[in-house]
Structures are given as C-alpha cells and as structure tokens.
Amino acid sequence: MTPEPPNADALPTTVIRPPTGWQLINFAELWQFRDLLYFLAWRDVKVRYKQTVLGVAWAVLQPALMMIIFTILFSIITSTYHREDVPYPLFVLAGLLPWSFFATAVANAGNSVIGSERLITKIYFPRLAVPFATVGAAMIDFLVALPLLLVFVPFSDIKPGWGLLLLPVIFVLLVLTAAGVGTMLAALNVRYRDFRYIIPFLVQLWMYATPTIYFDLSAEPANAPANPATPNDYAWLKEWIKQGMAINPLTGLVGSFRAALFGDAIPWTMLGFSAVMAVAFFLIGCFYYRKVEDTFADVI
C-alpha cells in the first residue's frame, strides 16, 4: 500500500531572506569558502597573464620600468632627499614594490564585482570573497617581483637588521588597507558606474600623494645653508610634505617598509598612525560592502 504524501499545510515553512543593514564580517563563512577564495585568486592570475608573451614576468617588468622612469625624472629633483649610501634606483624600487601591490590590489578589487556579474547572479557565496581574491592575486605579483631587489643589493651598503622581522607586519597592514579601499570601491562601482573611470585617476593621484616612494623624508637637504635660520629652496617643501601627507597611511607604510628593509630607524609614529588608518579603512570598507551586498544581484 502506497503511503499518502504528507499534508503540505502541516510541513514547517522556512523563509530565507538576505541580511539587511550593517553586518559584521563573517570570517567563519569566509574560512568555510577558503577553497573558493583560492580558485578565484588563481583565476585572476591566469586571466591577467593569459596569451601574453612574457607571462608572469610582467609582475617584475612593471616595477622595473617604473623604477627607470622615476630615476630619470626624479633623481635630479630629489637627489638631496634620498640616502647617499643607497643607489637611487634601489631607493625608488624599495618604495615602488609595496606601492605597486597596493595599486594593483585596489584597481582590480574596485572592478572585481562588476567583472564577476555572472557568478554573483547565479549562486550564493560570501560576496567578500570576490574583492579579497583579487587582493590575493596581487600578493602573488608582489612575491614574484620581490626578488628584483636582490639584483641591486650588491651595489649598496645596506646592512639589514632586526627590522626585517617587521616586514611581514607592515605587509599585512598594506593588505588590510588595500582590501578595505578595494571593497569600498567595488561596492560603489556597482551602484555608481562612473567609479570605473575614477579608480585609475584615484590610484595615480594617490601615488604622487605618497612622497615616501621617491623622497627620503628623514634626510636633510644636502644643500642646506650653514645658518639654519636661513631658508632654503627645499626646507619648506619637505616640511609641507611631512605635515600634509602624513594623513596618507601609505606614506608611513611605504616609508616603514623601506626602513625595515634597509636597516634604518623605524618611523614608529608614522607607522602607528598608518596601522590605525589601515584597520579603519578595512573595517569601514568591509562594513559598507556588507551593508549593500544584498542588492548586487539586482543592481549589477
């Protein structure tokens, strides 16, 4: 005898609704989908270098070309601001590598949700995985380009010290800053499509607003007059840069990265402020992203 099907009215009803309002970052869910994060990051790396002549070598070539350009254009202007015992190309390269990671991560994360339209509109997964994966792909580029520094070390008098142990901490702060800014821009890019044009301009402007890439703010001008009360052509510029650009967290992070690498004194005040700003950027960007992510499938 065939059993009768249960009465539909007697079955419990489960209603699934997306969360609304401000949401905390669900790290447990992100960890549960860690395999997805890995494959999304690996997909970004493969797509970026697919059908290219040099392949992953572009990760090394880009900072190398920027180093050459900066050396040609800025070495005359900034010759009084970088360390005399370090070749200027190495000085610039040590600042360009962390900056290139940040710029690549922010630019790609800002466009990541738009680029994953088909994936987002078909299945459920933690939406933060999309911009976080692009930041992970930028980390691979950074690790590939990092050995380029070793080429220039024999031409300098660098004496690394215990500060090298601080490099992973500084890099984590860079990752947090890039992830926070990238997720914020990704969410804004879904709702306001002009951000796809604003992001490249913002990244380029941010580079010139990070003077520690091409200036040594701790050095005194070589042409400083004997009388310290007498103004010189560079003192006002250096002081303006120190005061105005200190609010940029990349100023402290890039400067601290180079100081830790070269064995210089760590600018603890700048690093501490940048660490606070990095955590703030990360939390604000992720919280805003979580607040609006339930509308992505409809708006995108």
C-alpha positions in Angstrom: 0.0 0.0 0.0 1.4 3.3 -1.1 1.7 5.8 1.8 -0.1 9.0 1.4 2.1 12.1 1.0 2.2 14.4 4.0 -0.2 17.3 4.1 1.7 20.4 2.8 -0.1 22.6 5.3 1.4 20.5 8.1 5.0 20.9 7.0 7.2 23.7 8.6 7.9 26.7 6.4 11.4 28.1 6.1 11.7 31.6 4.8 15.2 32.6 3.6 15.9 36.4 3.5 19.1 38.2 2.9 20.5 40.2 5.8 19.9 43.9 5.8 21.6 46.8 7.4 25.1 46.9 8.8 26.6 43.4 9.0 29.7 42.1 10.8 32.4 40.4 8.7 31.7 36.7 8.8 35.2 35.3 9.0 33.9 31.8 9.8 31.9 31.8 6.5 34.9 33.1 4.6 37.1 30.3 6.0 34.4 27.8 5.0 34.7 29.0 1.4 38.5 29.3 1.5 38.8 26.9 -1.5 36.7 29.4 -3.5 39.0 32.2 -2.4 42.0 30.3 -3.7 40.4 29.4 -7.0 39.1 32.9 -7.6 42.6 34.3 -6.9 44.3 31.8 -9.1 41.7 32.5 -11.9 42.6 36.2 -11.7 46.3 35.5 -12.1 45.7 33.2 -15.1 43.3 35.5 -16.8 45.7 38.5 -16.3 48.6 36.8 -18.0 46.8 34.6 -20.5 48.0 34.9 -24.0 50.9 37.3 -23.1 54.4 37.0 -24.4 56.2 37.5 -21.0 53.5 36.0 -18.8 54.1 36.4 -15.0 57.3 38.3 -15.9 55.1 41.4 -16.3 54.9 41.4 -12.5 58.7 42.1 -12.5 58.8 44.2 -15.6 56.2 46.8 -14.4 58.0 48.0 -11.2 61.3 47.8 -13.1 60.1 50.1 -15.8 58.6 52.5 -13.3 61.9 52.5 -11.4 63.7 53.5 -14.6 61.2 56.3 -15.2 61.3 57.6 -11.7 65.1 57.5 -11.7 65.3 59.6 -14.9 62.5 62.1 -13.9 63.0 62.5 -10.2 66.7 61.8 -9.4 67.7 65.4 -10.2 64.9 66.9 -8.2 65.1 64.5 -5.2 68.8 64.0 -5.1 69.0 65.8 -1.8 66.4 63.7 -0.1 67.4 60.0 -0.5 70.2 58.2 1.3 73.6 58.8 -0.2 74.8 55.2 0.6 72.0 53.6 -1.4 71.6 54.0 -5.2 68.6 56.0 -6.2 67.1 53.2 -8.4 67.2 50.8 -5.4 65.7 53.5 -3.1 62.8 54.0 -5.6 62.3 50.3 -6.2 62.0 49.6 -2.4 59.1 52.1 -2.4 57.6 51.1 -5.7 57.2 47.4 -4.8 54.8 47.9 -1.9 53.1 50.7 -3.7 52.6 48.5 -6.9 51.0 45.8 -4.8 48.6 48.4 -3.3 47.7 50.0 -6.6 47.2 46.7 -8.4 45.0 45.3 -5.5 42.9 48.5 -5.3 42.4 48.8 -9.0 41.5 45.2 -9.5 39.3 44.9 -6.4 37.4 48.0 -7.4 36.3 46.4 -10.6 36.0 42.8 -9.3 32.3 42.7 -8.6 31.4 44.1 -12.0 33.7 41.5 -13.6 32.1 38.7 -11.7 28.5 39.5 -12.7 27.6 36.0 -13.9 28.9 34.3 -10.8 27.2 36.7 -8.4 23.8 36.5 -10.1 23.7 32.7 -10.1 24.9 31.2 -6.9 25.3 32.1 -3.2 28.7 32.5 -1.6 30.2 35.2 0.7 30.4 38.2 -1.6 33.6 39.5 0.2 35.4 36.6 -1.5 35.4 38.5 -4.8 37.4 41.6 -3.8 39.5 39.6 -1.3 40.5 37.1 -4.1 41.8 40.0 -6.3 43.9 41.2 -3.4 45.3 37.7 -3.0 46.2 37.7 -6.7 48.1 41.0 -6.2 50.0 39.3 -3.4 51.3 36.7 -5.8 52.5 39.5 -8.1 54.3 41.1 -5.2 56.1 37.9 -4.2 57.2 37.4 -7.8 58.6 40.9 -8.1 60.2 41.0 -4.6 63.5 39.1 -5.7 64.1 42.1 -8.1 65.5 43.9 -5.0 68.3 41.3 -4.7 69.7 42.5 -8.1 70.6 45.9 -6.6 71.7 44.9 -3.1 75.4 44.2 -4.1 75.7 47.9 -5.4 74.7 49.3 -2.0 75.9 49.4 1.6 72.7 48.0 3.0 73.0 46.4 6.4 69.7 44.9 7.3 69.0 44.4 11.0 66.2 43.2 13.2 63.8 45.4 11.3 63.4 42.7 8.7 61.2 40.9 11.2 58.8 43.8 10.9 58.3 43.4 7.1 55.5 40.8 7.4 53.6 43.1 9.8 54.0 46.0 7.5 52.8 43.9 4.6 49.8 42.7 6.5 48.9 46.4 7.1 49.3 47.0 3.4 46.9 44.1 2.7 44.3 45.5 5.1 44.5 48.9 3.6 44.2 47.6 0.0 41.4 45.2 1.0 39.4 48.0 2.7 39.8 50.6 0.0 39.2 47.9 -2.7 36.0 46.6 -1.2 34.6 50.1 -0.7 35.3 51.0 -4.3 33.9 47.6 -5.5 30.6 48.4 -3.7 30.5 51.9 -5.0 31.3 50.8 -8.5 28.2 48.6 -8.6 25.8 51.4 -7.8 27.7 54.3 -9.5 29.3 53.1 -12.7 31.4 56.3 -13.1 33.7 54.8 -10.5 35.3 52.7 -13.2 36.7 55.9 -14.6 37.5 57.4 -11.2 39.5 54.4 -9.9 42.5 54.8 -12.3 42.7 58.5 -11.7 42.4 58.0 -7.9 45.2 55.4 -7.9 47.5 57.6 -10.0 46.8 60.6 -7.8 47.4 58.5 -4.6 50.9 57.6 -5.9 52.0 61.2 -6.1 50.4 61.8 -2.7 52.7 59.2 -1.2 56.1 61.0 -1.2 58.0 58.3 0.6 58.1 56.4 -2.7 60.6 59.0 -4.2 61.6 61.2 -1.2 63.6 60.4 1.9 61.7 62.4 4.5 64.2 61.6 7.2 67.2 63.1 5.3 68.4 66.6 5.5 68.9 68.6 2.2 72.5 68.3 1.1 72.4 72.0 0.1 71.2 73.2 3.5 72.8 76.5 4.4 75.3 76.8 7.2 73.0 79.2 9.0 69.9 77.1 9.9 67.8 80.3 10.3 68.3 81.0 6.6 65.6 79.4 4.5 66.5 77.2 1.5 64.6 76.1 -1.5 63.8 72.6 -0.2 63.0 73.0 3.5 59.5 74.4 3.0 58.7 71.7 0.6 59.9 68.9 2.9 58.0 70.4 5.9 54.8 70.7 3.8 55.1 67.2 2.6 55.7 65.8 6.1 52.7 67.7 7.6 50.3 67.4 4.7 51.0 63.9 3.5 51.2 62.2 6.9 47.5 61.6 6.9 48.0 59.2 4.0 48.5 55.8 5.5 50.7 54.7 2.6 53.2 57.4 3.5 54.0 55.6 6.7 53.7 52.1 5.4 56.0 52.6 2.4 58.5 54.5 4.4 58.5 51.9 7.2 58.8 49.1 4.6 61.9 50.7 3.2 63.3 51.5 6.6 62.9 47.9 7.8 64.5 46.6 4.5 67.5 48.9 4.7 68.1 48.7 8.4 67.1 52.3 9.1 65.3 53.6 12.2 61.7 52.7 12.0 59.4 55.8 12.0 57.2 54.5 14.8 54.9 57.5 14.9 54.1 57.3 11.2 53.8 53.5 11.4 51.5 53.6 14.4 49.2 56.1 12.7 49.2 54.2 9.4 48.3 51.0 11.4 45.3 52.7 12.9 44.3 54.0 9.5 44.8 50.6 7.9 42.4 48.9 10.3 39.9 51.8 10.0 40.0 51.5 6.2 39.5 47.8 6.3 36.6 47.9 8.7 34.8 50.8 7.0 35.2 49.3 3.6 34.0 45.8 4.6 31.1 47.1 6.7 29.8 49.2 3.8 30.3 46.4 1.4 28.3 44.0 3.6 25.6 46.6 4.0 24.9 46.8 0.3 26.0 43.4 -1.0 22.4 42.0 -0.8 21.5 44.4 -3.7 24.3 43.4 -6.0 22.4 40.7 -7.9 19.6 43.2 -8.7 21.7 46.3 -9.5 24.6 44.7 -11.3 
